[in-house]
Amino acid sequence: MLAHSPQTCVSSAPVTIGILAVTVGIHLLSWLWPPLRSELFERFALANWLVAEGEWWRMLTVTLLHAPGFMHVAFNMFALYNLGPQVEQRLGPLRFGLLWAACAVAGSAFSFLLGDPNAVAVGASGAVFGLLGVWFAAAVRQRHTPWGKHLMKQLGFWLLVNAALPLIVPNLAWEAHLGGFLAGYGLGCLWQTSEKDAAAPDPSGR
């Protein structure tokens, strides 16, 4: 199970670094060259009616695109920077990549099934909420320890910030946040259950 609070340790988290670099790079290029933004949004945004017509890849590629400006991408990538590295170190790059993809697709699926059929959404918030779900599963498991209580408080901040984003940034879907979070929480519970020999975390964070 996760042994410390979320922390910045990206040097040994290559998938986290890769996602950050690609996502920020795409956003910067789109900002510098607006026609590229239009092309990418047309091909890769989560347009529910196009998903219904069979363009299922949009459920994953939506994570590479963000709303114009820098607030949306900054929030998501900052959350990934803080929440992702230790999860990746524990799971390994391959399983972490699959976790990120699964939470992204789960978020998109909720957006597709529960959202407006004509809606268009962008962002990696579903996958980010998946990481929050993984950490929340660890906190719930250790909720009676000082570490678990401390982690609950930290996660409360992240959940409030990310839950508020749809109110201030257009084209964000709460359905994707919910789907990603539930997927991450479920996978986090399964992962911790499978680690039968894992030691209890050190509440001091060492």
Z-matrix of the N, CA and C atoms (Angstrom, degrees):
N
C 1 1.454
C 2 1.517 1 108.93
N 3 1.312 2 116.63 1 168.96
C 4 1.454 3 121.24 2 177.22
C 5 1.520 4 108.97 3 -65.32
N 6 1.343 5 115.38 4 137.01
C 7 1.453 6 119.46 5 -171.78
C 8 1.515 7 114.32 6 -107.30
N 9 1.298 8 119.25 7 -13.16
C 10 1.447 9 121.37 8 -178.26
C 11 1.520 10 109.21 9 -137.91
N 12 1.307 11 115.97 10 174.97
C 13 1.449 12 120.53 11 173.28
C 14 1.514 13 109.40 12 -72.51
N 15 1.346 14 117.65 13 158.85
C 16 1.468 15 119.77 14 177.53
C 17 1.514 16 110.78 15 -52.21
N 18 1.308 17 116.77 16 137.99
C 19 1.452 18 120.53 17 -176.64
C 20 1.516 19 109.26 18 -150.60
N 21 1.321 20 114.88 19 164.32
C 22 1.447 21 120.88 20 179.49
C 23 1.518 22 109.46 21 -91.66
N 24 1.323 23 117.10 22 111.76
C 25 1.461 24 121.85 23 179.34
C 26 1.523 25 107.25 24 -151.72
N 27 1.334 26 116.16 25 58.01
C 28 1.455 27 120.89 26 -170.25
C 29 1.517 28 113.65 27 -77.80
N 30 1.338 29 117.86 28 -11.63
C 31 1.466 30 119.29 29 -174.40
C 32 1.518 31 112.45 30 -61.78
N 33 1.336 32 117.73 31 -27.89
C 34 1.462 33 121.12 32 179.74
C 35 1.528 34 110.96 33 -111.73
N 36 1.332 35 116.07 34 30.68
C 37 1.466 36 121.24 35 179.43
C 38 1.526 37 108.91 36 -131.40
N 39 1.335 38 117.78 37 77.33
C 40 1.463 39 120.70 38 -172.49
C 41 1.527 40 114.22 39 -64.40
N 42 1.328 41 118.37 40 -34.55
C 43 1.465 42 119.48 41 -179.89
C 44 1.524 43 109.88 42 -69.24
N 45 1.314 44 116.41 43 -42.12
C 46 1.464 45 120.02 44 175.98
C 47 1.523 46 110.74 45 -57.90
N 48 1.335 47 116.86 46 -46.63
C 49 1.463 48 121.36 47 178.69
C 50 1.522 49 110.11 48 -60.70
N 51 1.327 50 116.48 49 -43.17
C 52 1.458 51 120.31 50 -178.77
C 53 1.518 52 112.29 51 -63.33
N 54 1.333 53 116.77 52 -44.70
C 55 1.470 54 120.12 53 179.34
C 56 1.520 55 110.08 54 -62.48
N 57 1.320 56 116.27 55 -43.80
C 58 1.467 57 120.51 56 178.67
C 59 1.524 58 111.21 57 -59.51
N 60 1.324 59 115.76 58 -49.08
C 61 1.464 60 120.38 59 -175.57
C 62 1.523 61 111.38 60 -64.15
N 63 1.333 62 116.88 61 -46.28
C 64 1.466 63 120.30 62 -177.78
C 65 1.527 64 110.99 63 -66.19
N 66 1.331 65 116.71 64 -44.58
C 67 1.461 66 120.34 65 -177.13
C 68 1.520 67 111.54 66 -65.68
N 69 1.327 68 116.47 67 -47.34
C 70 1.466 69 119.84 68 179.31
C 71 1.523 70 109.89 69 -66.30
N 72 1.331 71 117.85 70 -39.68
C 73 1.457 72 121.19 71 178.76
C 74 1.522 73 112.00 72 -60.62
N 75 1.320 74 117.03 73 -45.69
C 76 1.467 75 121.01 74 178.13
C 77 1.524 76 110.31 75 -61.52
N 78 1.324 77 116.58 76 -41.36
C 79 1.462 78 119.58 77 -178.71
C 80 1.531 79 111.19 78 -65.69
N 81 1.315 80 116.89 79 -42.82
C 82 1.465 81 120.17 80 179.47
C 83 1.522 82 111.40 81 -64.80
N 84 1.343 83 116.98 82 -44.10
C 85 1.463 84 120.36 83 178.65
C 86 1.527 85 110.88 84 -62.54
N 87 1.328 86 116.20 85 -38.85
C 88 1.459 87 119.63 86 179.44
C 89 1.524 88 111.40 87 -67.33
N 90 1.322 89 115.75 88 -34.52
C 91 1.465 90 120.04 89 177.88
C 92 1.527 91 111.11 90 -69.47
N 93 1.338 92 116.10 91 -39.34
C 94 1.458 93 120.23 92 -179.62
C 95 1.523 94 112.38 93 -73.77
N 96 1.328 95 116.43 94 -29.96
C 97 1.472 96 120.67 95 -176.19
C 98 1.526 97 108.83 96 -132.12
N 99 1.326 98 118.79 97 86.50
C 100 1.466 99 123.00 98 -176.48
C 101 1.525 100 115.25 99 -51.30
N 102 1.361 101 119.74 100 -36.19
C 103 1.474 102 116.85 101 177.98
C 104 1.531 103 113.47 102 -59.35
N 105 1.342 104 116.54 103 -31.15
C 106 1.465 105 119.96 104 176.91
C 107 1.516 106 110.24 105 -65.94
N 108 1.337 107 117.55 106 -40.55
C 109 1.455 108 120.92 107 178.00
C 110 1.530 109 110.45 108 -58.29
N 111 1.322 110 116.11 109 -46.48
C 112 1.463 111 119.88 110 -179.55
C 113 1.520 112 111.54 111 -61.15
N 114 1.333 113 116.37 112 -41.63
C 115 1.465 114 120.74 113 -179.68
C 116 1.524 115 111.02 114 -65.49
N 117 1.333 116 116.97 115 -44.97
C 118 1.463 117 120.75 116 -179.18
C 119 1.520 118 111.59 117 -65.48
N 120 1.332 119 116.79 118 -41.81
C 121 1.460 120 119.57 119 179.19
C 122 1.525 121 110.50 120 -63.56
N 123 1.322 122 116.28 121 -39.04
C 124 1.459 123 119.94 122 -179.30
C 125 1.518 124 111.97 123 -64.68
N 126 1.323 125 116.60 124 -35.27
C 127 1.462 126 120.71 125 -174.33
C 128 1.529 127 114.34 126 -93.35
N 129 1.350 128 117.80 127 -28.60
C 130 1.460 129 119.56 128 -167.06
C 131 1.522 130 115.88 129 -126.16
N 132 1.325 131 120.16 130 -9.49
C 133 1.460 132 120.71 131 177.99
C 134 1.526 133 110.40 132 -67.46
N 135 1.328 134 116.20 133 159.74
C 136 1.466 135 120.99 134 179.62
C 137 1.524 136 108.55 135 -83.89
N 138 1.324 137 115.37 136 88.52
C 139 1.465 138 121.78 137 174.54
C 140 1.523 139 106.92 138 -97.10
N 141 1.326 140 116.32 139 110.94
C 142 1.465 141 120.32 140 -170.45
C 143 1.524 142 113.07 141 -58.95
N 144 1.321 143 118.10 142 -38.17
C 145 1.464 144 119.03 143 -177.63
C 146 1.528 145 111.05 144 -69.97
N 147 1.341 146 117.11 145 -27.89
C 148 1.465 147 119.76 146 177.21
C 149 1.526 148 111.15 147 -78.08
N 150 1.319 149 116.95 148 -33.77
C 151 1.467 150 120.03 149 172.99
C 152 1.525 151 109.09 150 -61.54
N 153 1.332 152 116.17 151 -41.75
C 154 1.467 153 120.12 152 178.87
C 155 1.518 154 111.69 153 -62.42
N 156 1.327 155 116.45 154 -26.23
C 157 1.463 156 120.53 155 179.00
C 158 1.530 157 112.58 156 -87.40
N 159 1.326 158 117.13 157 1.90
C 160 1.454 159 120.47 158 174.37
C 161 1.506 160 116.69 159 111.97
N 162 1.323 161 119.32 160 3.43
C 163 1.468 162 121.43 161 -179.34
C 164 1.535 163 109.25 162 -88.16
N 165 1.337 164 114.53 163 68.05
C 166 1.460 165 121.34 164 -172.76
C 167 1.527 166 113.45 165 -68.59
N 168 1.324 167 118.49 166 -22.67
C 169 1.464 168 120.25 167 -178.79
C 170 1.527 169 111.92 168 -60.97
N 171 1.315 170 117.64 169 -23.04
C 172 1.459 171 121.44 170 179.83
C 173 1.526 172 111.57 171 -61.68
N 174 1.323 173 117.68 172 -23.67
C 175 1.455 174 121.25 173 -179.68
C 176 1.522 175 111.67 174 -68.04
N 177 1.316 176 117.67 175 -18.87
C 178 1.456 177 122.49 176 177.08
C 179 1.525 178 112.05 177 -108.45
N 180 1.333 179 116.79 178 -42.45
C 181 1.469 180 119.43 179 -176.75
C 182 1.515 181 112.31 180 -68.02
N 183 1.332 182 118.18 181 -16.67
C 184 1.462 183 121.00 182 177.30
C 185 1.529 184 111.23 183 -57.34
N 186 1.341 185 117.86 184 -26.77
C 187 1.461 186 121.14 185 -177.90
C 188 1.529 187 112.67 186 -68.04
N 189 1.328 188 117.81 187 -18.50
C 190 1.466 189 121.12 188 -177.43
C 191 1.526 190 112.66 189 -85.43
N 192 1.330 191 117.05 190 -10.43
C 193 1.457 192 121.49 191 -174.31
C 194 1.529 193 110.20 192 -114.57
N 195 1.328 194 115.14 193 146.34
C 196 1.457 195 120.17 194 178.33
C 197 1.523 196 110.34 195 -138.97
N 198 1.311 197 115.12 196 164.09
C 199 1.454 198 121.15 197 -178.82
C 200 1.525 199 110.28 198 -62.45
N 201 1.323 200 118.26 199 153.11
C 202 1.469 201 121.40 200 177.21
C 203 1.528 202 111.16 201 -55.52
N 204 1.334 203 114.87 202 153.14
C 205 1.455 204 119.12 203 -173.02
C 206 1.510 205 109.70 204 88.74
N 207 1.313 206 116.64 205 -171.12
C 208 1.461 207 119.04 206 -173.18
C 209 1.527 208 113.70 207 -121.47
N 210 1.344 209 118.76 208 -5.74
C 211 1.459 210 119.63 209 -177.57
C 212 1.521 211 111.63 210 -64.35
N 213 1.336 212 116.65 211 -46.81
C 214 1.459 213 121.38 212 -175.83
C 215 1.523 214 111.54 213 -62.48
N 216 1.316 215 116.94 214 -53.84
C 217 1.461 216 120.24 215 -178.92
C 218 1.528 217 111.26 216 -65.60
N 219 1.336 218 117.34 217 -34.37
C 220 1.467 219 120.41 218 179.94
C 221 1.527 220 110.87 219 -64.89
N 222 1.327 221 117.69 220 -44.94
C 223 1.462 222 120.67 221 178.75
C 224 1.526 223 111.14 222 -60.64
N 225 1.328 224 116.37 223 -47.84
C 226 1.458 225 119.47 224 -176.33
C 227 1.520 226 112.56 225 -66.80
N 228 1.325 227 116.68 226 -42.98
C 229 1.458 228 118.88 227 -178.16
C 230 1.531 229 112.06 228 -73.59
N 231 1.324 230 117.06 229 -32.03
C 232 1.461 231 119.59 230 174.79
C 233 1.521 232 110.26 231 -64.89
N 234 1.340 233 116.37 232 -40.76
C 235 1.464 234 120.38 233 177.14
C 236 1.524 235 110.75 234 -63.57
N 237 1.332 236 117.45 235 -44.05
C 238 1.464 237 120.85 236 177.45
C 239 1.524 238 111.05 237 -61.16
N 240 1.327 239 116.23 238 -42.79
C 241 1.464 240 122.43 239 -179.71
C 242 1.523 241 111.84 240 -58.33
N 243 1.328 242 116.22 241 -35.97
C 244 1.457 243 120.51 242 -177.58
C 245 1.521 244 113.78 243 -91.54
N 246 1.322 245 117.60 244 -33.33
C 247 1.461 246 120.93 245 -173.11
C 248 1.527 247 113.83 246 -96.16
N 249 1.347 248 117.29 247 -23.74
C 250 1.451 249 120.30 248 -170.97
C 251 1.517 250 117.76 249 -82.66
N 252 1.352 251 119.13 250 -42.00
C 253 1.470 252 119.21 251 -168.91
C 254 1.519 253 115.37 252 -56.97
N 255 1.336 254 118.43 253 -47.03
C 256 1.460 255 118.27 254 -177.17
C 257 1.522 256 111.89 255 -67.91
N 258 1.348 257 116.63 256 -34.59
C 259 1.468 258 119.63 257 176.05
C 260 1.522 259 109.68 258 -63.14
N 261 1.340 260 116.72 259 -43.42
C 262 1.462 261 119.92 260 178.93
C 263 1.527 262 111.53 261 -64.44
N 264 1.324 263 116.69 262 -40.59
C 265 1.468 264 119.10 263 179.10
C 266 1.522 265 111.26 264 -62.76
N 267 1.315 266 116.58 265 -35.69
C 268 1.460 267 120.01 266 -178.73
C 269 1.532 268 111.96 267 -76.40
N 270 1.341 269 116.19 268 -41.39
C 271 1.456 270 120.29 269 -177.36
C 272 1.523 271 113.29 270 -83.86
N 273 1.333 272 116.62 271 -29.88
C 274 1.456 273 121.30 272 -169.97
C 275 1.519 274 109.57 273 94.90
N 276 1.331 275 117.51 274 154.87
C 277 1.473 276 120.80 275 -175.14
C 278 1.522 277 114.38 276 -57.79
N 279 1.327 278 118.16 277 -43.00
C 280 1.463 279 120.36 278 -176.25
C 281 1.516 280 111.34 279 -64.54
N 282 1.324 281 116.73 280 -51.32
C 283 1.459 282 119.63 281 -178.14
C 284 1.528 283 111.55 282 -67.03
N 285 1.333 284 116.33 283 -33.20
C 286 1.459 285 118.33 284 176.48
C 287 1.528 286 110.74 285 -65.86
N 288 1.329 287 116.29 286 -42.24
C 289 1.461 288 119.29 287 177.05
C 290 1.520 289 111.94 288 -60.42
N 291 1.329 290 116.10 289 -40.62
C 292 1.462 291 119.84 290 177.84
C 293 1.527 292 111.20 291 -67.49
N 294 1.335 293 117.12 292 -37.42
C 295 1.464 294 120.94 293 176.43
C 296 1.523 295 110.59 294 -61.66
N 297 1.333 296 116.65 295 -47.52
C 298 1.464 297 121.14 296 179.43
C 299 1.530 298 110.59 297 -58.68
N 300 1.332 299 116.31 298 -45.77
C 301 1.463 300 120.71 299 -179.03
C 302 1.525 301 111.00 300 -65.74
N 303 1.332 302 116.92 301 -42.97
C 304 1.467 303 120.28 302 -178.48
C 305 1.520 304 111.31 303 -63.15
N 306 1.317 305 117.39 304 -41.88
C 307 1.465 306 120.61 305 179.77
C 308 1.530 307 110.68 306 -69.16
N 309 1.328 308 116.21 307 -37.24
C 310 1.465 309 119.75 308 176.89
C 311 1.524 310 110.61 309 -62.15
N 312 1.323 311 116.83 310 -46.87
C 313 1.465 312 121.13 311 -179.02
C 314 1.529 313 110.54 312 -66.33
N 315 1.334 314 116.90 313 -38.94
C 316 1.466 315 119.68 314 178.10
C 317 1.531 316 110.40 315 -62.52
N 318 1.333 317 116.26 316 -42.55
C 319 1.454 318 119.38 317 177.36
C 320 1.515 319 112.00 318 -62.23
N 321 1.324 320 116.09 319 -43.08
C 322 1.460 321 120.11 320 178.50
C 323 1.521 322 111.20 321 -65.15
N 324 1.324 323 116.75 322 -37.70
C 325 1.464 324 120.26 323 179.71
C 326 1.525 325 110.98 324 -63.50
N 327 1.331 326 116.99 325 -41.91
C 328 1.460 327 120.00 326 177.24
C 329 1.527 328 110.40 327 -64.41
N 330 1.330 329 115.98 328 -40.94
C 331 1.460 330 119.79 329 178.34
C 332 1.521 331 111.08 330 -62.99
N 333 1.316 332 116.13 331 -39.71
C 334 1.461 333 121.54 332 179.66
C 335 1.515 334 111.88 333 -68.65
N 336 1.333 335 116.31 334 -43.48
C 337 1.466 336 120.67 335 -174.48
C 338 1.529 337 112.77 336 -79.48
N 339 1.336 338 117.22 337 -33.74
C 340 1.454 339 120.56 338 -173.70
C 341 1.527 340 113.76 339 -105.80
N 342 1.331 341 116.22 340 -15.38
C 343 1.449 342 119.95 341 -175.04
C 344 1.515 343 113.59 342 -89.91
N 345 1.308 344 114.73 343 -178.28
C 346 1.464 345 122.67 344 177.32
C 347 1.527 346 109.44 345 -66.11
N 348 1.325 347 118.47 346 128.10
C 349 1.474 348 120.37 347 179.30
C 350 1.520 349 113.60 348 -57.75
N 351 1.331 350 116.93 349 -23.06
C 352 1.463 351 120.63 350 -179.43
C 353 1.527 352 113.06 351 -99.59
N 354 1.326 353 116.63 352 9.19
C 355 1.461 354 120.30 353 -175.44
C 356 1.531 355 111.41 354 -76.80
N 357 1.328 356 114.85 355 151.30
C 358 1.462 357 122.95 356 171.97
C 359 1.521 358 107.19 357 -125.28
N 360 1.325 359 117.12 358 129.00
C 361 1.459 360 121.20 359 -178.19
C 362 1.521 361 110.04 360 -131.41
N 363 1.326 362 115.61 361 153.93
C 364 1.456 363 121.69 362 176.06
C 365 1.521 364 108.49 363 -137.86
N 366 1.333 365 115.85 364 159.14
C 367 1.450 366 120.09 365 173.13
C 368 1.518 367 114.35 366 121.64
N 369 1.337 368 114.10 367 160.13
C 370 1.461 369 122.03 368 179.70
C 371 1.518 370 111.96 369 -99.38
N 372 1.330 371 117.24 370 17.25
C 373 1.458 372 120.33 371 -174.24
C 374 1.527 373 113.00 372 -61.95
N 375 1.335 374 117.82 373 -34.06
C 376 1.452 375 119.30 374 177.95
C 377 1.516 376 111.91 375 -61.28
N 378 1.334 377 116.55 376 -44.71
C 379 1.461 378 120.67 377 178.25
C 380 1.521 379 111.43 378 -68.01
N 381 1.345 380 117.13 379 -39.43
C 382 1.464 381 120.95 380 178.12
C 383 1.524 382 110.30 381 -62.25
N 384 1.323 383 116.81 382 -42.91
C 385 1.455 384 119.63 383 177.16
C 386 1.528 385 110.96 384 -65.66
N 387 1.325 386 117.00 385 -26.41
C 388 1.456 387 119.61 386 173.49
C 389 1.517 388 111.81 387 -62.89
N 390 1.337 389 116.75 388 -41.47
C 391 1.467 390 120.09 389 176.16
C 392 1.522 391 110.76 390 -64.31
N 393 1.328 392 116.41 391 -40.48
C 394 1.461 393 119.33 392 175.14
C 395 1.532 394 110.87 393 -59.07
N 396 1.339 395 115.62 394 -38.45
C 397 1.456 396 119.58 395 178.10
C 398 1.519 397 112.64 396 -64.08
N 399 1.337 398 116.75 397 -39.82
C 400 1.472 399 120.48 398 177.63
C 401 1.524 400 110.38 399 -61.74
N 402 1.327 401 115.99 400 -47.82
C 403 1.459 402 119.84 401 179.25
C 404 1.536 403 111.02 402 -64.68
N 405 1.328 404 116.88 403 -37.59
C 406 1.457 405 119.74 404 179.58
C 407 1.525 406 110.81 405 -64.51
N 408 1.328 407 116.99 406 -37.44
C 409 1.467 408 120.40 407 176.88
C 410 1.523 409 110.51 408 -61.36
N 411 1.351 410 116.57 409 -40.24
C 412 1.461 411 120.06 410 177.68
C 413 1.522 412 111.08 411 -66.21
N 414 1.343 413 116.16 412 -40.06
C 415 1.459 414 119.86 413 -179.63
C 416 1.519 415 111.68 414 -65.84
N 417 1.336 416 116.63 415 -41.60
C 418 1.467 417 120.60 416 179.51
C 419 1.523 418 110.18 417 -63.23
N 420 1.308 419 116.14 418 -41.11
C 421 1.474 420 120.17 419 -179.31
C 422 1.528 421 110.90 420 -63.73
N 423 1.320 422 116.26 421 -32.80
C 424 1.468 423 120.90 422 -177.46
C 425 1.540 424 111.56 423 -111.01
N 426 1.319 425 116.15 424 27.62
C 427 1.464 426 119.80 425 -171.85
C 428 1.520 427 114.08 426 -64.37
N 429 1.322 428 118.76 427 -19.34
C 430 1.455 429 120.99 428 -179.29
C 431 1.526 430 112.55 429 -92.44
N 432 1.323 431 117.30 430 1.28
C 433 1.454 432 121.55 431 178.68
C 434 1.521 433 110.18 432 -101.87
N 435 1.337 434 118.00 433 157.81
C 436 1.472 435 119.69 434 175.44
C 437 1.527 436 112.47 435 -56.50
N 438 1.339 437 116.68 436 -38.54
C 439 1.467 438 120.34 437 178.77
C 440 1.524 439 110.83 438 -62.18
N 441 1.333 440 116.47 439 -45.48
C 442 1.454 441 120.16 440 -178.93
C 443 1.515 442 112.40 441 -64.14
N 444 1.318 443 117.37 442 -41.00
C 445 1.462 444 121.09 443 178.52
C 446 1.527 445 110.75 444 -64.58
N 447 1.336 446 116.29 445 -41.87
C 448 1.466 447 120.39 446 178.75
C 449 1.520 448 110.82 447 -63.65
N 450 1.337 449 116.32 448 -41.96
C 451 1.457 450 120.54 449 -179.60
C 452 1.525 451 110.87 450 -65.79
N 453 1.318 452 117.66 451 -37.59
C 454 1.462 453 120.85 452 177.53
C 455 1.528 454 110.82 453 -57.11
N 456 1.334 455 116.30 454 -41.84
C 457 1.463 456 120.16 455 179.76
C 458 1.527 457 110.93 456 -66.13
N 459 1.337 458 116.69 457 -42.44
C 460 1.458 459 120.03 458 178.22
C 461 1.522 460 111.13 459 -60.87
N 462 1.324 461 115.72 460 -46.02
C 463 1.456 462 119.60 461 -177.45
C 464 1.523 463 111.67 462 -67.10
N 465 1.307 464 116.81 463 -30.34
C 466 1.453 465 119.44 464 176.69
C 467 1.514 466 111.78 465 -58.85
N 468 1.335 467 116.20 466 -39.91
C 469 1.467 468 120.76 467 177.63
C 470 1.520 469 110.86 468 -63.03
N 471 1.335 470 116.74 469 -48.96
C 472 1.470 471 120.55 470 -178.35
C 473 1.522 472 111.06 471 -62.67
N 474 1.322 473 117.30 472 -40.65
C 475 1.457 474 120.12 473 -179.22
C 476 1.530 475 111.36 474 -65.74
N 477 1.309 476 116.90 475 -40.30
C 478 1.460 477 120.19 476 179.01
C 479 1.522 478 111.43 477 -65.40
N 480 1.340 479 116.53 478 -44.76
C 481 1.465 480 120.41 479 -179.18
C 482 1.516 481 110.70 480 -62.00
N 483 1.319 482 116.50 481 -49.28
C 484 1.460 483 120.02 482 -176.65
C 485 1.526 484 112.06 483 -71.93
N 486 1.327 485 117.14 484 -33.32
C 487 1.455 486 119.28 485 177.92
C 488 1.524 487 111.28 486 -67.76
N 489 1.339 488 117.08 487 -26.57
C 490 1.463 489 120.78 488 -179.42
C 491 1.520 490 112.79 489 -80.52
N 492 1.323 491 117.71 490 -18.53
C 493 1.466 492 120.10 491 -175.69
C 494 1.526 493 113.83 492 -57.00
N 495 1.333 494 120.08 493 -42.23
C 496 1.464 495 118.24 494 179.88
C 497 1.525 496 113.73 495 -60.37
N 498 1.337 497 117.57 496 -19.06
C 499 1.455 498 120.85 497 -179.81
C 500 1.525 499 112.24 498 -79.81
N 501 1.347 500 117.07 499 -21.19
C 502 1.466 501 119.71 500 -174.68
C 503 1.526 502 112.93 501 -120.73
N 504 1.310 503 118.11 502 -12.90
C 505 1.462 504 121.66 503 -179.97
C 506 1.530 505 108.40 504 -120.34
N 507 1.335 506 118.90 505 124.73
C 508 1.464 507 120.62 506 -178.33
C 509 1.525 508 112.65 507 -69.10
N 510 1.329 509 116.28 508 158.07
C 511 1.466 510 123.72 509 174.67
C 512 1.524 511 113.94 510 65.52
N 513 1.329 512 115.92 511 28.66
C 514 1.463 513 120.17 512 171.84
C 515 1.523 514 107.89 513 -107.60
N 516 1.318 515 117.01 514 143.78
C 517 1.463 516 120.84 515 -175.08
C 518 1.525 517 110.39 516 -118.99
N 519 1.343 518 116.16 517 122.77
C 520 1.457 519 119.86 518 176.70
C 521 1.513 520 110.49 519 -62.77
N 522 1.329 521 116.48 520 -27.22
C 523 1.465 522 119.45 521 179.83
C 524 1.531 523 110.98 522 -61.12
N 525 1.332 524 116.48 523 -38.59
C 526 1.468 525 120.28 524 178.83
C 527 1.523 526 110.78 525 -66.96
N 528 1.333 527 116.75 526 -38.90
C 529 1.462 528 120.33 527 177.62
C 530 1.527 529 110.48 528 -60.88
N 531 1.325 530 115.59 529 -45.99
C 532 1.467 531 120.32 530 -178.96
C 533 1.523 532 111.09 531 -64.30
N 534 1.319 533 117.41 532 -46.82
C 535 1.459 534 120.30 533 -179.06
C 536 1.508 535 112.62 534 -62.21
N 537 1.335 536 117.07 535 -44.01
C 538 1.456 537 120.31 536 178.74
C 539 1.513 538 112.14 537 -63.78
N 540 1.330 539 116.24 538 -43.33
C 541 1.464 540 120.44 539 -179.62
C 542 1.526 541 111.37 540 -61.99
N 543 1.330 542 117.12 541 -46.54
C 544 1.462 543 120.17 542 -179.65
C 545 1.522 544 111.60 543 -62.84
N 546 1.339 545 116.40 544 -39.89
C 547 1.464 546 119.77 545 178.57
C 548 1.524 547 110.63 546 -64.47
N 549 1.342 548 116.78 547 -45.08
C 550 1.458 549 119.85 548 179.28
C 551 1.515 550 112.55 549 -64.34
N 552 1.332 551 116.32 550 -40.56
C 553 1.469 552 119.88 551 178.92
C 554 1.524 553 110.69 552 -63.76
N 555 1.328 554 116.21 553 -45.29
C 556 1.463 555 119.63 554 179.72
C 557 1.518 556 112.25 555 -62.96
N 558 1.321 557 116.78 556 -45.67
C 559 1.458 558 120.40 557 179.04
C 560 1.528 559 111.16 558 -66.19
N 561 1.338 560 116.36 559 -36.35
C 562 1.460 561 119.78 560 177.42
C 563 1.515 562 111.75 561 -63.71
N 564 1.322 563 117.21 562 -40.62
C 565 1.466 564 120.75 563 177.40
C 566 1.527 565 110.96 564 -64.21
N 567 1.328 566 116.56 565 -43.82
C 568 1.467 567 120.18 566 179.15
C 569 1.522 568 111.05 567 -63.77
N 570 1.310 569 116.41 568 -42.15
C 571 1.459 570 121.50 569 -179.40
C 572 1.523 571 110.62 570 -62.28
N 573 1.337 572 117.31 571 -46.18
C 574 1.460 573 119.65 572 -178.13
C 575 1.523 574 111.68 573 -68.45
N 576 1.333 575 116.27 574 -35.82
C 577 1.455 576 119.40 575 178.04
C 578 1.524 577 111.05 576 -63.45
N 579 1.337 578 116.04 577 -34.63
C 580 1.464 579 119.95 578 -178.29
C 581 1.521 580 112.59 579 -75.42
N 582 1.320 581 117.01 580 -17.31
C 583 1.468 582 120.10 581 -179.58
C 584 1.522 583 109.07 582 -90.95
N 585 1.293 584 115.47 583 72.20
C 586 1.467 585 121.23 584 -173.45
C 587 1.522 586 113.36 585 -64.72
N 588 1.321 587 116.68 586 -29.75
C 589 1.452 588 119.37 587 -175.66
C 590 1.528 589 113.20 588 -99.52
N 591 1.330 590 117.32 589 10.41
C 592 1.456 591 120.03 590 -177.89
C 593 1.528 592 110.49 591 -68.01
N 594 1.300 593 116.31 592 139.40
C 595 1.452 594 120.71 593 178.00
C 596 1.516 595 110.29 594 -81.78
N 597 1.309 596 116.10 595 153.91
C 598 1.467 597 120.61 596 177.06
C 599 1.518 598 109.26 597 -65.66
N 600 1.320 599 118.64 598 143.45
C 601 1.466 600 120.89 599 -178.13
C 602 1.502 601 112.43 600 -66.62
N 603 1.328 602 116.32 601 150.30
C 604 1.457 603 123.28 602 176.58
C 605 1.518 604 107.94 603 -79.84
N 606 1.340 605 119.41 604 114.59
C 607 1.463 606 120.22 605 -177.37
C 608 1.513 607 113.55 606 -60.01
N 609 1.335 608 117.95 607 -21.54
C 610 1.454 609 120.35 608 179.59
C 611 1.503 610 112.61 609 -73.34
N 612 1.364 611 117.44 610 -13.47
C 613 1.468 612 120.90 611 179.89
C 614 1.513 613 112.84 612 84.68
N 615 1.353 614 119.01 613 11.83
C 616 1.461 615 120.91 614 -179.59
C 617 1.525 616 109.36 615 -94.56
